[in-house]
């Protein structure tokens, strides 16, 4: 299951990078030249705003999925470590307040 989570995170990150609207000045002419002389190429040439809008929607969606999936961790942090960190932070805050009050 862990492998599948890493794969979907990487795939969504790659889709976000490829569909980024800032890459359109480079990728759209390449796409138009690869589809030149076809019905798809004609449609792409005449509907550039639709391509830009679709690219923005795909980019934002895949970026949000990438962020969401990269933050989920099935294992999580060990509870003991969290307790040690919280105790250390509390000690430092208490000592800092006593120094300020003096």
URSUL-V803568 format. One record per helix or strand. SS is the DSSP state (a for helix, b for strand). FROM is the first residue (numbers start at 1). TO is the last residue. Records with the same first field share a line. If there is no record, write none. Layout:
SS->FROM-TO  FROM-TO
This chain:
a->2-18  21-34  39-46  48-71  79-101
